[in-house]
Amino acid sequence: MFTELKAADGHVLECWMHPAQGLRKGGIVILQEIFGVTDQLKGVATRYAALGYEVAIPALFDRQERGMLVPFDQAIKGRDMMLASDLSQTMMDADAAVQALGGKVAVIGFCWGGGLAIHAAQVLDIVGAVSFYGTRLPQYMDQPLRAPVLGHFGTQDHHTPPELISEARTAWPQMEVHMYPAGHAFANDARPSYVADATATAHARTEAFLAQRLC
């Protein structure tokens, strides 16, 4: 269900909260793609809540338009909203979700949110971050990681070509990186880019990563 959170600067945003099933093991913040808090992301929240994690998905577009959902076939609109976002404000909104969960918290991000997850490992008080095909990586490479990061990338993803992944490995040598025979958004089961085998392996690795840091 949606609830309201207040960021450090007073901005009020919506956040989808999914309670942990059974004994609570920790908290997970999911950072969105450029499409908003979609039903597909809520499905990811359900997946991890079933493992015992309380999950929060902050609405990162609320500063521009409350409740904004961008259809998957209108990526240009989502991209423009992403480009219009202020990074420091976006991270305040992500941190509001971290604070709402309390205790040990990890971050999982997809696409735009995948890059933000890496940045969260640089600037937020979290125990780890998982980046699914994170974008806009060069803007974060001037800072070290303060928390462990697991990265999932597709070998045919034009957002993260091999040379960029090589740069990322150099910038963050401690980041655990896995490559999959897939393109961008391979873990989004609501889009044609979905690759089931790669997604299953990536989530299995993510579950092991989270269990080490949250349980």
Z-matrix of the N, CA and C atoms (Angstrom, degrees):
N
C 1 1.453
C 2 1.525 1 109.56
N 3 1.337 2 115.58 1 155.72
C 4 1.454 3 120.12 2 178.21
C 5 1.528 4 110.31 3 -83.06
N 6 1.315 5 115.44 4 142.53
C 7 1.448 6 122.72 5 170.71
C 8 1.515 7 107.59 6 -134.59
N 9 1.318 8 118.01 7 173.48
C 10 1.459 9 121.20 8 178.82
C 11 1.520 10 109.93 9 -108.15
N 12 1.327 11 114.50 10 139.09
C 13 1.456 12 121.92 11 175.34
C 14 1.517 13 109.13 12 -121.15
N 15 1.314 14 116.01 13 155.97
C 16 1.466 15 120.29 14 176.27
C 17 1.524 16 108.74 15 -116.79
N 18 1.331 17 115.83 16 123.59
C 19 1.461 18 121.33 17 177.93
C 20 1.526 19 110.11 18 -76.90
N 21 1.327 20 115.84 19 170.68
C 22 1.465 21 121.07 20 -175.49
C 23 1.524 22 113.12 21 -61.24
N 24 1.332 23 117.06 22 -26.80
C 25 1.467 24 120.08 23 -179.97
C 26 1.523 25 112.55 24 -92.32
N 27 1.324 26 117.59 25 7.60
C 28 1.451 27 121.12 26 178.08
C 29 1.514 28 115.28 27 95.38
N 30 1.333 29 117.47 28 -8.96
C 31 1.467 30 120.06 29 179.16
C 32 1.527 31 110.31 30 -64.87
N 33 1.334 32 116.31 31 134.98
C 34 1.460 33 121.84 32 178.26
C 35 1.520 34 108.65 33 -103.20
N 36 1.328 35 116.32 34 126.55
C 37 1.452 36 121.35 35 -178.27
C 38 1.510 37 109.93 36 -129.83
N 39 1.334 38 115.43 37 156.35
C 40 1.450 39 120.33 38 173.93
C 41 1.534 40 109.35 39 -82.34
N 42 1.325 41 115.20 40 152.41
C 43 1.458 42 120.66 41 178.09
C 44 1.518 43 108.37 42 -146.89
N 45 1.336 44 116.11 43 127.91
C 46 1.457 45 121.10 44 176.80
C 47 1.520 46 108.53 45 -80.66
N 48 1.327 47 116.40 46 123.16
C 49 1.461 48 121.57 47 -178.28
C 50 1.518 49 109.83 48 -115.02
N 51 1.317 50 115.86 49 132.05
C 52 1.465 51 120.78 50 176.76
C 53 1.523 52 107.20 51 -124.41
N 54 1.332 53 118.40 52 117.44
C 55 1.468 54 120.21 53 -178.69
C 56 1.515 55 112.08 54 -67.41
N 57 1.313 56 114.89 55 152.37
C 58 1.462 57 120.46 56 176.43
C 59 1.519 58 110.01 57 -68.20
N 60 1.302 59 115.52 58 144.35
C 61 1.465 60 120.73 59 175.22
C 62 1.526 61 108.47 60 -92.60
N 63 1.331 62 116.33 61 128.83
C 64 1.453 63 119.67 62 -177.89
C 65 1.520 64 111.31 63 74.87
N 66 1.317 65 116.24 64 -150.89
C 67 1.457 66 121.88 65 -179.13
C 68 1.522 67 110.02 66 -67.65
N 69 1.325 68 116.51 67 125.04
C 70 1.466 69 121.03 68 -178.85
C 71 1.520 70 110.55 69 -71.42
N 72 1.344 71 116.08 70 126.79
C 73 1.467 72 121.74 71 -178.44
C 74 1.526 73 112.54 72 -99.38
N 75 1.331 74 117.45 73 -20.60
C 76 1.455 75 120.88 74 -175.63
C 77 1.508 76 109.42 75 160.29
N 78 1.334 77 115.72 76 -172.73
C 79 1.452 78 120.66 77 -177.95
C 80 1.519 79 112.55 78 -118.64
N 81 1.327 80 115.44 79 148.43
C 82 1.461 81 121.77 80 176.19
C 83 1.516 82 108.63 81 -130.00
N 84 1.316 83 116.51 82 129.30
C 85 1.465 84 122.46 83 170.46
C 86 1.521 85 107.63 84 -100.72
N 87 1.324 86 117.13 85 125.58
C 88 1.457 87 122.19 86 175.45
C 89 1.520 88 108.66 87 -101.01
N 90 1.319 89 116.60 88 125.74
C 91 1.465 90 122.02 89 179.84
C 92 1.521 91 109.37 90 -103.17
N 93 1.298 92 114.96 91 129.44
C 94 1.463 93 124.51 92 -167.84
C 95 1.515 94 115.31 93 -70.29
N 96 1.330 95 114.04 94 160.36
C 97 1.459 96 122.06 95 164.54
C 98 1.530 97 108.03 96 -73.30
N 99 1.311 98 117.50 97 -164.91
C 100 1.467 99 121.25 98 -179.04
C 101 1.525 100 111.80 99 -85.24
N 102 1.335 101 116.64 100 16.35
C 103 1.469 102 120.23 101 -175.59
C 104 1.523 103 113.55 102 -111.59
N 105 1.316 104 118.17 103 -3.78
C 106 1.452 105 120.83 104 179.36
C 107 1.516 106 112.28 105 96.99
N 108 1.331 107 115.72 106 -165.84
C 109 1.463 108 121.77 107 -179.87
C 110 1.526 109 107.81 108 -85.28
N 111 1.311 110 115.59 109 85.61
C 112 1.465 111 122.40 110 -172.69
C 113 1.534 112 111.65 111 -84.87
N 114 1.322 113 115.35 112 165.08
C 115 1.461 114 119.87 113 174.40
C 116 1.523 115 110.94 114 -61.58
N 117 1.333 116 116.12 115 -33.44
C 118 1.460 117 119.53 116 179.19
C 119 1.529 118 110.71 117 -62.67
N 120 1.331 119 117.72 118 -42.71
C 121 1.464 120 120.46 119 177.70
C 122 1.524 121 111.23 120 -67.58
N 123 1.323 122 116.58 121 -35.55
C 124 1.467 123 118.89 122 175.89
C 125 1.528 124 110.17 123 -61.86
N 126 1.339 125 115.82 124 -33.23
C 127 1.463 126 119.39 125 175.41
C 128 1.513 127 112.09 126 -65.24
N 129 1.329 128 116.66 127 -37.38
C 130 1.470 129 120.34 128 175.65
C 131 1.527 130 109.72 129 -64.21
N 132 1.339 131 115.62 130 -40.72
C 133 1.461 132 119.55 131 177.33
C 134 1.523 133 110.98 132 -59.70
N 135 1.323 134 116.61 133 -42.14
C 136 1.465 135 120.70 134 178.61
C 137 1.518 136 111.09 135 -61.28
N 138 1.325 137 115.82 136 -40.26
C 139 1.470 138 121.00 137 179.59
C 140 1.522 139 111.29 138 -58.70
N 141 1.333 140 117.10 139 -46.92
C 142 1.457 141 120.13 140 -175.94
C 143 1.522 142 112.28 141 -80.96
N 144 1.322 143 117.28 142 -28.11
C 145 1.461 144 119.90 143 174.26
C 146 1.523 145 110.61 144 -63.67
N 147 1.340 146 116.32 145 -34.79
C 148 1.468 147 120.71 146 178.51
C 149 1.520 148 111.76 147 -65.19
N 150 1.332 149 117.05 148 -19.40
C 151 1.461 150 121.61 149 178.84
C 152 1.526 151 112.04 150 -90.55
N 153 1.329 152 116.49 151 -0.48
C 154 1.457 153 120.16 152 177.52
C 155 1.518 154 115.18 153 103.73
N 156 1.337 155 117.45 154 13.82
C 157 1.462 156 120.39 155 179.82
C 158 1.526 157 110.58 156 -105.57
N 159 1.320 158 116.20 157 137.06
C 160 1.456 159 120.46 158 170.20
C 161 1.532 160 107.22 159 -81.15
N 162 1.314 161 117.16 160 131.68
C 163 1.465 162 120.94 161 -170.63
C 164 1.526 163 111.09 162 -121.24
N 165 1.327 164 115.91 163 137.49
C 166 1.463 165 122.41 164 176.79
C 167 1.526 166 109.42 165 -126.96
N 168 1.336 167 116.44 166 135.26
C 169 1.472 168 121.60 167 175.49
C 170 1.533 169 107.90 168 -122.43
N 171 1.334 170 118.89 169 97.37
C 172 1.461 171 120.46 170 -179.87
C 173 1.525 172 111.81 171 -71.50
N 174 1.309 173 116.08 172 142.78
C 175 1.468 174 121.94 173 179.66
C 176 1.528 175 108.81 174 -84.26
N 177 1.316 176 115.66 175 95.20
C 178 1.469 177 120.83 176 -171.76
C 179 1.520 178 113.69 177 -76.21
N 180 1.330 179 118.30 178 -11.52
C 181 1.460 180 120.97 179 176.16
C 182 1.522 181 112.72 180 -92.37
N 183 1.343 182 118.21 181 -0.40
C 184 1.461 183 120.21 182 -175.20
C 185 1.520 184 113.38 183 -62.31
N 186 1.308 185 117.86 184 -24.52
C 187 1.471 186 119.13 185 178.30
C 188 1.527 187 111.24 186 -68.39
N 189 1.334 188 116.37 187 -23.22
C 190 1.462 189 119.93 188 179.20
C 191 1.525 190 111.98 189 -98.65
N 192 1.324 191 115.88 190 -44.87
C 193 1.463 192 120.52 191 178.17
C 194 1.517 193 108.94 192 -156.53
N 195 1.301 194 116.15 193 115.97
C 196 1.459 195 121.22 194 -176.23
C 197 1.530 196 110.97 195 -63.24
N 198 1.320 197 115.77 196 134.78
C 199 1.453 198 120.75 197 177.47
C 200 1.517 199 114.83 198 74.34
N 201 1.322 200 117.65 199 17.13
C 202 1.471 201 120.41 200 -175.99
C 203 1.525 202 111.91 201 -68.03
N 204 1.318 203 115.16 202 125.31
C 205 1.454 204 123.19 203 171.16
C 206 1.521 205 107.48 204 -123.27
N 207 1.311 206 116.60 205 126.38
C 208 1.459 207 122.04 206 -179.40
C 209 1.530 208 108.36 207 -104.44
N 210 1.325 209 119.08 208 124.50
C 211 1.473 210 120.38 209 177.40
C 212 1.526 211 110.46 210 -58.31
N 213 1.327 212 116.02 211 147.46
C 214 1.456 213 120.42 212 -177.92
C 215 1.526 214 112.74 213 -60.23
N 216 1.329 215 118.00 214 -25.17
C 217 1.458 216 120.24 215 -179.79
C 218 1.527 217 112.30 216 -89.41
N 219 1.347 218 117.25 217 10.61
C 220 1.463 219 121.25 218 177.72
C 221 1.531 220 110.03 219 -123.18
N 222 1.322 221 114.48 220 50.27
C 223 1.465 222 120.32 221 -175.18
C 224 1.527 223 112.71 222 -60.91
N 225 1.322 224 117.33 223 -30.43
C 226 1.470 225 119.43 224 -179.47
C 227 1.525 226 110.56 225 -62.68
N 228 1.329 227 116.76 226 -40.12
C 229 1.468 228 120.20 227 177.48
C 230 1.523 229 110.26 228 -62.50
N 231 1.325 230 116.42 229 -44.81
C 232 1.453 231 120.04 230 178.21
C 233 1.514 232 112.37 231 -63.54
N 234 1.324 233 115.71 232 -39.97
C 235 1.465 234 119.74 233 178.44
C 236 1.525 235 110.64 234 -61.70
N 237 1.335 236 116.47 235 -42.56
C 238 1.462 237 119.87 236 -179.17
C 239 1.526 238 111.25 237 -64.59
N 240 1.329 239 117.07 238 -38.03
C 241 1.467 240 119.64 239 177.50
C 242 1.528 241 110.45 240 -67.18
N 243 1.324 242 116.36 241 -38.56
C 244 1.459 243 120.07 242 176.43
C 245 1.526 244 110.45 243 -61.02
N 246 1.327 245 116.45 244 -47.04
C 247 1.459 246 120.42 245 -177.44
C 248 1.527 247 112.05 246 -65.16
N 249 1.327 248 115.99 247 -27.09
C 250 1.463 249 120.38 248 179.34
C 251 1.521 250 112.55 249 -82.84
N 252 1.318 251 117.07 250 -8.05
C 253 1.458 252 120.95 251 -178.73
C 254 1.526 253 110.66 252 -77.73
N 255 1.315 254 116.12 253 147.55
C 256 1.458 255 122.81 254 176.09
C 257 1.523 256 108.38 255 -94.76
N 258 1.319 257 117.55 256 124.02
C 259 1.458 258 121.17 257 -173.94
C 260 1.522 259 112.31 258 -59.37
N 261 1.319 260 117.76 259 -43.56
C 262 1.460 261 119.38 260 -177.64
C 263 1.526 262 110.87 261 -65.00
N 264 1.327 263 117.03 262 -37.66
C 265 1.461 264 119.92 263 177.98
C 266 1.528 265 110.94 264 -69.24
N 267 1.330 266 116.12 265 -40.85
C 268 1.462 267 119.92 266 178.30
C 269 1.518 268 110.57 267 -59.87
N 270 1.319 269 117.19 268 -40.57
C 271 1.457 270 119.78 269 179.98
C 272 1.529 271 111.41 270 -71.32
N 273 1.323 272 117.93 271 -30.00
C 274 1.461 273 119.36 272 173.77
C 275 1.524 274 110.24 273 -64.07
N 276 1.343 275 116.16 274 -38.28
C 277 1.463 276 119.79 275 178.90
C 278 1.528 277 110.75 276 -68.18
N 279 1.337 278 116.17 277 -40.34
C 280 1.467 279 119.52 278 175.96
C 281 1.521 280 110.44 279 -62.96
N 282 1.330 281 116.70 280 -40.93
C 283 1.456 282 120.42 281 -179.09
C 284 1.527 283 111.13 282 -66.62
N 285 1.324 284 117.04 283 -32.26
C 286 1.465 285 119.77 284 176.62
C 287 1.525 286 110.30 285 -59.56
N 288 1.329 287 116.32 286 -38.10
C 289 1.464 288 120.89 287 177.38
C 290 1.520 289 110.78 288 -69.50
N 291 1.328 290 117.04 289 -40.83
C 292 1.463 291 121.09 290 176.70
C 293 1.524 292 110.04 291 -58.24
N 294 1.334 293 116.19 292 -46.66
C 295 1.459 294 120.53 293 -178.29
C 296 1.517 295 111.55 294 -66.88
N 297 1.325 296 117.20 295 -35.74
C 298 1.463 297 120.84 296 -179.89
C 299 1.523 298 111.27 297 -64.59
N 300 1.320 299 116.92 298 -35.17
C 301 1.461 300 120.68 299 179.62
C 302 1.526 301 111.41 300 -74.51
N 303 1.315 302 116.67 301 -42.62
C 304 1.455 303 121.34 302 179.53
C 305 1.521 304 112.97 303 70.09
N 306 1.317 305 115.56 304 165.82
C 307 1.457 306 120.85 305 -179.34
C 308 1.514 307 112.00 306 66.96
N 309 1.328 308 116.14 307 -150.48
C 310 1.462 309 120.67 308 178.36
C 311 1.526 310 109.39 309 -76.33
N 312 1.332 311 115.22 310 127.37
C 313 1.468 312 120.87 311 -178.06
C 314 1.518 313 109.69 312 -133.36
N 315 1.325 314 116.11 313 137.41
C 316 1.468 315 122.90 314 171.60
C 317 1.522 316 108.17 315 -117.46
N 318 1.312 317 115.36 316 163.33
C 319 1.466 318 121.86 317 -179.39
C 320 1.522 319 109.46 318 -121.60
N 321 1.329 320 116.06 319 136.17
C 322 1.468 321 122.06 320 171.69
C 323 1.517 322 106.96 321 -121.86
N 324 1.331 323 117.73 322 128.88
C 325 1.456 324 120.58 323 179.75
C 326 1.514 325 111.99 324 -130.55
N 327 1.318 326 114.74 325 151.89
C 328 1.460 327 122.44 326 -179.20
C 329 1.527 328 109.63 327 -124.60
N 330 1.349 329 116.43 328 132.15
C 331 1.475 330 121.55 329 176.53
C 332 1.531 331 108.81 330 59.15
N 333 1.323 332 118.85 331 -120.13
C 334 1.472 333 120.98 332 175.91
C 335 1.519 334 109.83 333 -51.79
N 336 1.328 335 115.41 334 -46.49
C 337 1.454 336 119.75 335 178.93
C 338 1.510 337 113.46 336 -64.57
N 339 1.342 338 117.45 337 -25.03
C 340 1.455 339 120.48 338 176.56
C 341 1.514 340 112.10 339 -66.93
N 342 1.323 341 116.65 340 -39.33
C 343 1.460 342 120.14 341 173.67
C 344 1.518 343 110.98 342 -68.02
N 345 1.338 344 115.87 343 -41.26
C 346 1.464 345 119.98 344 177.90
C 347 1.523 346 111.57 345 -62.35
N 348 1.339 347 117.05 346 -33.72
C 349 1.463 348 120.16 347 178.47
C 350 1.525 349 110.55 348 -62.65
N 351 1.336 350 116.44 349 -41.46
C 352 1.464 351 119.58 350 176.26
C 353 1.521 352 110.16 351 -62.01
N 354 1.336 353 116.28 352 -43.25
C 355 1.464 354 119.47 353 179.03
C 356 1.529 355 110.83 354 -64.94
N 357 1.335 356 116.43 355 -34.61
C 358 1.463 357 119.42 356 177.19
C 359 1.523 358 110.84 357 -60.77
N 360 1.331 359 116.31 358 -35.53
C 361 1.468 360 120.59 359 177.61
C 362 1.520 361 111.82 360 -69.82
N 363 1.329 362 116.72 361 -12.69
C 364 1.460 363 121.24 362 177.28
C 365 1.522 364 112.16 363 -93.48
N 366 1.339 365 117.53 364 -32.93
C 367 1.468 366 119.35 365 -167.66
C 368 1.526 367 114.87 366 -125.13
N 369 1.323 368 119.27 367 -13.27
C 370 1.463 369 120.42 368 -177.70
C 371 1.531 370 111.35 369 -107.84
N 372 1.316 371 115.44 370 160.90
C 373 1.466 372 121.49 371 -179.46
C 374 1.530 373 108.16 372 -88.38
N 375 1.335 374 115.78 373 82.70
C 376 1.460 375 122.30 374 -179.59
C 377 1.525 376 108.89 375 -129.96
N 378 1.347 377 115.64 376 164.82
C 379 1.461 378 119.00 377 -177.70
C 380 1.525 379 112.73 378 -96.85
N 381 1.328 380 117.69 379 -7.55
C 382 1.458 381 120.52 380 179.20
C 383 1.513 382 110.56 381 174.21
N 384 1.338 383 115.52 382 163.97
C 385 1.460 384 121.21 383 -179.91
C 386 1.516 385 109.89 384 -143.46
N 387 1.329 386 114.91 385 145.75
C 388 1.461 387 121.67 386 177.76
C 389 1.520 388 107.77 387 -122.88
N 390 1.313 389 115.64 388 125.84
C 391 1.461 390 121.63 389 -179.12
C 392 1.521 391 110.02 390 -111.00
N 393 1.331 392 116.13 391 113.37
C 394 1.457 393 121.37 392 171.38
C 395 1.523 394 107.88 393 -92.52
N 396 1.340 395 115.73 394 112.45
C 397 1.470 396 123.79 395 179.27
C 398 1.529 397 112.73 396 39.95
N 399 1.339 398 113.92 397 53.00
C 400 1.466 399 119.99 398 -179.85
C 401 1.519 400 112.62 399 -62.10
N 402 1.323 401 115.69 400 141.30
C 403 1.463 402 121.93 401 -178.80
C 404 1.529 403 110.37 402 -110.43
N 405 1.333 404 115.07 403 171.40
C 406 1.472 405 123.33 404 177.51
C 407 1.537 406 111.27 405 59.37
N 408 1.332 407 116.34 406 35.35
C 409 1.461 408 120.68 407 -176.10
C 410 1.529 409 114.05 408 -62.00
N 411 1.346 410 120.04 409 -37.54
C 412 1.470 411 118.34 410 -176.02
C 413 1.522 412 114.19 411 -57.50
N 414 1.334 413 117.62 412 -29.85
C 415 1.471 414 117.60 413 -177.22
C 416 1.526 415 113.13 414 -72.21
N 417 1.342 416 116.70 415 -10.36
C 418 1.460 417 119.97 416 179.79
C 419 1.524 418 113.10 417 -105.51
N 420 1.334 419 117.75 418 -6.71
C 421 1.459 420 120.41 419 -169.84
C 422 1.522 421 114.19 420 -74.70
N 423 1.329 422 117.66 421 -3.76
C 424 1.464 423 119.57 422 179.85
C 425 1.523 424 112.28 423 -89.11
N 426 1.345 425 116.66 424 3.73
C 427 1.456 426 119.83 425 -179.09
C 428 1.530 427 110.16 426 -128.14
N 429 1.331 428 117.19 427 145.84
C 430 1.467 429 119.84 428 177.97
C 431 1.524 430 110.83 429 -79.06
N 432 1.309 431 115.50 430 164.14
C 433 1.461 432 121.70 431 175.11
C 434 1.521 433 109.37 432 -85.88
N 435 1.324 434 115.75 433 137.28
C 436 1.467 435 121.12 434 177.03
C 437 1.518 436 111.62 435 -104.59
N 438 1.321 437 116.96 436 -9.16
C 439 1.461 438 122.00 437 178.72
C 440 1.523 439 108.09 438 -137.89
N 441 1.328 440 118.91 439 155.78
C 442 1.468 441 121.19 440 179.58
C 443 1.532 442 111.80 441 -61.79
N 444 1.317 443 115.27 442 145.14
C 445 1.464 444 121.41 443 -179.80
C 446 1.525 445 109.67 444 -130.98
N 447 1.325 446 115.00 445 136.91
C 448 1.461 447 123.24 446 173.71
C 449 1.530 448 107.02 447 -115.16
N 450 1.339 449 116.88 448 127.38
C 451 1.460 450 120.62 449 -178.01
C 452 1.511 451 112.60 450 -118.34
N 453 1.335 452 116.39 451 133.23
C 454 1.463 453 123.52 452 176.00
C 455 1.530 454 108.35 453 -115.59
N 456 1.331 455 117.02 454 122.50
C 457 1.464 456 120.50 455 -177.43
C 458 1.526 457 110.45 456 -136.73
N 459 1.323 458 115.46 457 148.92
C 460 1.459 459 121.21 458 177.91
C 461 1.519 460 111.49 459 -91.80
N 462 1.318 461 116.39 460 142.06
C 463 1.463 462 119.97 461 -178.63
C 464 1.523 463 112.25 462 -70.82
N 465 1.341 464 117.15 463 -18.98
C 466 1.465 465 120.72 464 178.81
C 467 1.524 466 112.70 465 -110.40
N 468 1.318 467 116.81 466 26.52
C 469 1.463 468 121.66 467 -178.77
C 470 1.526 469 109.48 468 -90.56
N 471 1.341 470 116.31 469 113.41
C 472 1.472 471 118.81 470 -177.37
C 473 1.528 472 112.18 471 -71.44
N 474 1.347 473 117.37 472 -15.16
C 475 1.468 474 119.88 473 176.20
C 476 1.523 475 111.44 474 -73.72
N 477 1.322 476 116.32 475 -26.20
C 478 1.470 477 121.04 476 -178.39
C 479 1.520 478 109.51 477 -134.05
N 480 1.333 479 117.59 478 71.21
C 481 1.466 480 120.76 479 178.98
C 482 1.520 481 111.00 480 -64.24
N 483 1.342 482 117.35 481 164.38
C 484 1.470 483 121.24 482 -175.51
C 485 1.526 484 114.11 483 -52.26
N 486 1.333 485 116.75 484 -39.47
C 487 1.459 486 118.16 485 -178.49
C 488 1.533 487 111.85 486 -66.04
N 489 1.336 488 116.78 487 -32.59
C 490 1.464 489 119.58 488 178.22
C 491 1.530 490 111.04 489 -72.20
N 492 1.317 491 117.24 490 -39.75
C 493 1.459 492 119.72 491 176.13
C 494 1.523 493 110.36 492 -62.50
N 495 1.333 494 116.33 493 -37.80
C 496 1.467 495 120.19 494 176.91
C 497 1.525 496 110.84 495 -61.92
N 498 1.329 497 116.39 496 -42.18
C 499 1.466 498 120.31 497 177.12
C 500 1.524 499 110.86 498 -63.06
N 501 1.315 500 116.12 499 -40.14
C 502 1.466 501 120.01 500 -179.88
C 503 1.522 502 110.75 501 -64.75
N 504 1.326 503 116.65 502 -41.02
C 505 1.468 504 119.95 503 178.10
C 506 1.531 505 110.71 504 -62.54
N 507 1.325 506 116.88 505 -36.07
C 508 1.462 507 120.89 506 178.73
C 509 1.526 508 110.91 507 -70.20
N 510 1.340 509 115.51 508 -42.55
C 511 1.465 510 119.99 509 -179.14
C 512 1.517 511 111.93 510 -67.57
N 513 1.338 512 115.88 511 -37.30
C 514 1.471 513 121.14 512 -176.73
C 515 1.526 514 109.62 513 -128.74
N 516 1.322 515 118.36 514 73.36
C 517 1.465 516 120.65 515 -174.69
C 518 1.530 517 113.88 516 -60.84
N 519 1.326 518 117.23 517 -21.47
C 520 1.462 519 119.80 518 179.93
C 521 1.527 520 112.69 519 -84.38
N 522 1.321 521 118.74 520 -7.82
C 523 1.459 522 120.75 521 -179.95
C 524 1.527 523 110.44 522 -71.57
N 525 1.312 524 116.64 523 131.78
C 526 1.464 525 122.56 524 176.82
C 527 1.527 526 108.26 525 -84.73
N 528 1.315 527 117.41 526 119.06
C 529 1.461 528 122.16 527 -175.53
C 530 1.523 529 110.81 528 -117.64
N 531 1.323 530 115.90 529 134.38
C 532 1.464 531 121.83 530 174.43
C 533 1.527 532 108.71 531 -126.59
N 534 1.317 533 115.72 532 137.21
C 535 1.456 534 122.36 533 179.70
C 536 1.531 535 109.67 534 -109.53
N 537 1.325 536 115.81 535 144.58
C 538 1.465 537 121.79 536 -176.28
C 539 1.525 538 109.98 537 -129.70
N 540 1.331 539 117.97 538 145.44
C 541 1.476 540 120.32 539 177.55
C 542 1.524 541 110.14 540 -73.91
N 543 1.324 542 115.23 541 77.76
C 544 1.463 543 121.35 542 -173.75
C 545 1.517 544 109.05 543 -160.14
N 546 1.335 545 115.17 544 171.68
C 547 1.453 546 121.04 545 176.40
C 548 1.518 547 110.84 546 -103.58
N 549 1.319 548 115.57 547 -160.76
C 550 1.459 549 120.81 548 -179.28
C 551 1.528 550 109.91 549 -68.56
N 552 1.336 551 115.64 550 150.51
C 553 1.471 552 122.47 551 176.25
C 554 1.525 553 112.83 552 60.10
N 555 1.326 554 116.85 553 33.14
C 556 1.471 555 119.56 554 -176.18
C 557 1.527 556 112.76 555 -67.89
N 558 1.347 557 117.75 556 -17.07
C 559 1.465 558 119.83 557 -178.29
C 560 1.526 559 113.09 558 -98.07
N 561 1.320 560 117.23 559 5.21
C 562 1.469 561 120.13 560 179.04
C 563 1.523 562 108.85 561 -92.78
N 564 1.332 563 115.99 562 103.72
C 565 1.466 564 119.99 563 -174.33
C 566 1.525 565 113.67 564 -76.49
N 567 1.335 566 117.07 565 4.03
C 568 1.459 567 120.80 566 176.02
C 569 1.528 568 111.89 567 -103.21
N 570 1.339 569 116.44 568 6.34
C 571 1.467 570 120.10 569 -177.55
C 572 1.528 571 109.97 570 -126.03
N 573 1.339 572 117.26 571 156.33
C 574 1.470 573 120.98 572 -179.46
C 575 1.526 574 113.36 573 -62.72
N 576 1.322 575 117.28 574 -19.29
C 577 1.462 576 121.94 575 -178.42
C 578 1.527 577 113.00 576 -75.60
N 579 1.307 578 117.64 577 -5.84
C 580 1.468 579 122.76 578 -175.05
C 581 1.522 580 111.81 579 -60.58
N 582 1.335 581 115.25 580 133.22
C 583 1.463 582 122.51 581 175.60
C 584 1.526 583 107.17 582 -126.43
N 585 1.326 584 116.29 583 106.52
C 586 1.469 585 121.36 584 -170.38
C 587 1.522 586 113.04 585 -60.95
N 588 1.328 587 117.76 586 -46.67
C 589 1.467 588 120.21 587 -176.69
C 590 1.521 589 111.37 588 -63.24
N 591 1.327 590 116.06 589 -44.73
C 592 1.461 591 119.87 590 179.50
C 593 1.521 592 110.73 591 -63.45
N 594 1.317 593 115.75 592 -40.49
C 595 1.466 594 120.12 593 179.98
C 596 1.524 595 111.02 594 -63.26
N 597 1.325 596 116.80 595 -45.18
C 598 1.466 597 120.62 596 -179.38
C 599 1.518 598 111.35 597 -60.45
N 600 1.341 599 116.04 598 -43.45
C 601 1.466 600 119.73 599 179.98
C 602 1.521 601 111.05 600 -66.63
N 603 1.337 602 116.39 601 -42.38
C 604 1.462 603 120.59 602 -179.25
C 605 1.524 604 111.17 603 -63.38
N 606 1.319 605 117.28 604 -42.40
C 607 1.466 606 119.29 605 179.50
C 608 1.531 607 111.05 606 -69.34
N 609 1.318 608 117.96 607 -35.66
C 610 1.466 609 119.81 608 177.15
C 611 1.527 610 110.40 609 -62.66
N 612 1.323 611 116.70 610 -42.67
C 613 1.463 612 120.18 611 177.42
C 614 1.529 613 110.80 612 -65.95
N 615 1.335 614 115.83 613 -37.78
C 616 1.461 615 120.34 614 178.28
C 617 1.522 616 110.76 615 -64.22
N 618 1.317 617 116.98 616 -43.08
C 619 1.461 618 120.98 617 179.43
C 620 1.525 619 110.84 618 -60.69
N 621 1.321 620 117.81 619 -41.29
C 622 1.465 621 121.13 620 178.67
C 623 1.524 622 110.61 621 -66.45
N 624 1.338 623 116.64 622 -41.50
C 625 1.455 624 122.60 623 179.14
C 626 1.539 625 110.47 624 -60.57
N 627 1.336 626 115.82 625 -46.03
C 628 1.460 627 120.70 626 -178.67
C 629 1.530 628 111.17 627 -67.73
N 630 1.328 629 116.43 628 -39.55
C 631 1.459 630 119.84 629 -178.95
C 632 1.529 631 111.25 630 -61.33
N 633 1.331 632 116.67 631 -34.25
C 634 1.455 633 120.64 632 179.08
C 635 1.522 634 111.92 633 -68.21
N 636 1.328 635 116.54 634 -29.96
C 637 1.472 636 120.07 635 -170.54
C 638 1.530 637 114.90 636 -107.91
N 639 1.317 638 116.32 637 -19.91
C 640 1.460 639 118.66 638 -176.48
C 641 1.525 640 113.75 639 -111.15
N 642 1.317 641 117.05 640 -23.08
C 643 1.473 642 118.74 641 -174.00
C 644 1.541 643 111.89 642 -92.64
